Structure formats: C-alpha cells, structure tokens
Amino acid sequence: MKNPIIIEAVEAKSFKKRALGLIGRHSMNDADAICFPRCRAIHMLFMRFPIDALFIDREGRVVKIYTELKPWRFAASWSASKVLELPAGRASHYGLKRGAYVQIDFTNCV
C-alpha cells in the first residue's frame, strides 16, 4: 500500500448495524465514519443528510467516490469489497481521489 490515508471508522459488523447504518441520525460529526465490509452497493433511503461514500477494493484502493450523495439515492461499484461512509465534504478534506489508498483504523472507535 503506497502512503495510505488513515481514517478511523466504526465497523458495521452485525446485521442490525449493517441494516440501519446511518438511518435515523440527523447528521454526522466531522470525525464520524462507518465502514461496511463485504459491500458493493449502498442506498440512501430514509436518510436525512448527504454523505461521501468511498468504494474500496481488497488492496485498500479507492475505486469509486460519490461526493455529496443525497438522500433517496443509490450507489454501487462492483469492483469494491467495502464501503466507507463519511460526512459530506470529508473525501475532499482528506484529498481522496480515485486510486488513492485508504487504511481504516477500527482501534479507537466504539
């Protein structure tokens, strides 16, 4: 992995966490991030705010970025192995572009 950008995230492991994701929340803090392993598509049904969605392959490379993804939309990338959801605008804050490497740190998150 070439100079990865390290992002702290909560891992959505359980069925309930994967099914609900960010549904029901009114916003995300700048430091919030949620990772969906074994995921190639997401929906924004019942969401109340836009997000940035990073689709990441097995090597940690960003294969697709959806910025400012609005509620009631869908997003997918069949070459991804996980999806990282960030507050809207954070992908640009991190300087993330397609082809960038991301390392997800689950150690400091609850």
C-alpha positions as CSV (number, residue, x, y, z in Angstrom):
1,M,0.0,0.0,0.0
2,K,1.5,3.3,-1.1
3,N,1.2,6.1,1.6
4,P,-2.3,5.3,2.7
5,I,-4.6,7.8,4.2
6,I,-5.6,6.5,7.7
7,I,-9.2,7.0,8.6
8,E,-10.8,6.0,11.9
9,A,-14.2,4.3,11.5
10,V,-16.8,2.2,13.2
11,E,-17.2,-1.2,11.5
12,A,-20.8,-2.3,10.7
13,K,-20.4,-6.0,11.6
14,S,-23.8,-7.0,13.0
15,F,-26.9,-7.5,10.9
16,K,-28.6,-4.7,12.7
17,K,-25.7,-2.2,12.3
18,R,-25.5,-3.1,8.6
19,A,-29.2,-2.8,8.0
20,L,-29.6,0.6,9.8
21,G,-26.3,2.2,9.1
22,L,-26.9,6.0,9.5
23,I,-30.7,5.8,9.1
24,G,-32.4,7.7,11.9
25,R,-29.5,10.1,12.5
26,H,-29.9,13.8,11.8
27,S,-26.2,14.4,10.9
28,M,-22.6,13.1,11.2
29,N,-19.8,14.8,13.1
30,D,-16.7,15.6,11.0
31,A,-14.8,12.7,12.7
32,D,-17.6,10.2,12.1
33,A,-17.1,7.3,9.6
34,I,-18.7,3.9,9.2
35,C,-17.3,1.0,7.2
36,F,-19.4,-1.7,5.6
37,P,-17.2,-4.7,4.9
38,R,-18.2,-7.1,2.1
39,C,-20.3,-4.4,0.5
40,R,-20.6,-3.2,-3.1
41,A,-23.7,-1.1,-3.0
42,I,-25.5,1.2,-0.6
43,H,-28.8,3.0,-0.5
44,M,-29.8,6.4,1.0
45,L,-33.4,5.5,1.6
46,F,-34.8,7.2,4.7
47,M,-31.6,9.2,5.2
48,R,-31.8,12.9,6.2
49,F,-28.5,14.3,5.0
50,P,-25.9,13.8,2.2
51,I,-22.7,11.8,2.7
52,D,-19.5,11.0,0.9
53,A,-19.2,7.3,0.0
54,L,-15.9,5.7,-0.8
55,F,-15.9,2.3,-2.5
56,I,-12.6,0.5,-1.7
57,D,-11.2,-2.7,-3.2
58,R,-9.4,-5.5,-1.4
59,E,-6.0,-3.8,-1.6
60,G,-7.3,-0.6,0.1
61,R,-7.5,1.4,-3.1
62,V,-10.4,3.8,-3.7
63,V,-12.2,2.6,-6.9
64,K,-15.2,5.0,-6.8
65,I,-16.2,8.1,-4.9
66,Y,-19.6,9.5,-4.5
67,T,-19.5,13.0,-3.0
68,E,-22.5,14.7,-1.5
69,L,-24.6,11.6,-2.1
70,K,-28.1,12.8,-1.4
71,P,-31.0,11.0,0.4
72,W,-33.1,8.6,-1.6
73,R,-30.2,7.7,-4.0
74,F,-28.3,4.5,-4.7
75,A,-24.6,4.0,-5.3
76,A,-22.5,1.0,-6.3
77,S,-19.2,-0.3,-7.5
78,W,-18.9,-4.0,-8.4
79,S,-15.1,-3.9,-8.0
80,A,-15.3,-2.8,-4.4
81,S,-15.1,-5.0,-1.3
82,K,-16.1,-2.4,1.3
83,V,-17.8,1.0,1.5
84,L,-16.7,3.8,3.8
85,E,-19.3,6.4,4.6
86,L,-18.1,9.9,5.6
87,P,-19.7,13.2,6.3
88,A,-20.3,15.2,3.1
89,G,-17.2,17.0,2.1
90,R,-14.7,14.8,4.1
91,A,-13.4,13.0,1.0
92,S,-12.2,16.3,-0.4
93,H,-10.9,17.3,3.1
94,Y,-8.7,14.2,3.1
95,G,-7.7,14.8,-0.6
96,L,-9.1,11.5,-1.6
97,K,-9.3,10.7,-5.3
98,R,-9.9,7.5,-7.3
99,G,-6.8,5.4,-7.0
100,A,-5.8,6.7,-3.5
101,Y,-5.1,4.1,-0.8
102,V,-7.1,4.1,2.4
103,Q,-6.3,2.3,5.7
104,I,-9.2,2.0,8.0
105,D,-8.4,2.1,11.7
106,F,-11.0,0.5,14.0
107,T,-8.9,0.6,17.2
108,N,-10.1,3.8,18.7
109,C,-13.8,3.6,17.8
110,V,-16.6,2.2,19.9
